């Protein structure tokens, strides 16, 4: 199975994750008092994901864009994400 097929399969089942919100929830609400030490690594991880998103925007690769959109790592309004993913699938199929 090619990467294109895998991405299409994942998108067809509607798989998306609001990664920033998930990490924020884990860091601020999901950690017990004894696990507060994880807050710093989670915040570093968020900053690293921001850098990855910036680089992905520069590369403008449809496969990568679909992954980034599915993880909510691009600043796209939630109601527009599906349309943006569909645009990337069209570009991907055109290659």
URSUL-V948905 format. One record per residue. N is the residue number from 1. D_CENTER is the distance of its C-alpha to the mean C-alpha in whole Angstrom. Layout:
{{N D_CENTER} {N D_CENTER}}
This chain:
{{1 22} {2 20} {3 16} {4 17} {5 18} {6 15} {7 13} {8 15} {9 16} {10 13} {11 12} {12 16} {13 16} {14 13} {15 11} {16 8} {17 7} {18 7} {19 6} {20 9} {21 11} {22 11} {23 12} {24 14} {25 16} {26 16} {27 18} {28 20} {29 21} {30 20} {31 22} {32 26} {33 28} {34 29} {35 25} {36 25} {37 25} {38 21} {39 20} {40 21} {41 18} {42 16} {43 16} {44 16} {45 13} {46 11} {47 13} {48 13} {49 9} {50 10} {51 12} {52 10} {53 8} {54 12} {55 13} {56 11} {57 12} {58 16} {59 15} {60 14} {61 14} {62 13} {63 12} {64 9} {65 9} {66 8} {67 6} {68 4} {69 5} {70 5} {71 2} {72 4} {73 4} {74 7} {75 10} {76 11} {77 13} {78 12} {79 15} {80 14} {81 11} {82 13} {83 15} {84 13} {85 12} {86 15} {87 16} {88 14} {89 16} {90 19} {91 19} {92 18} {93 21} {94 23} {95 23}}
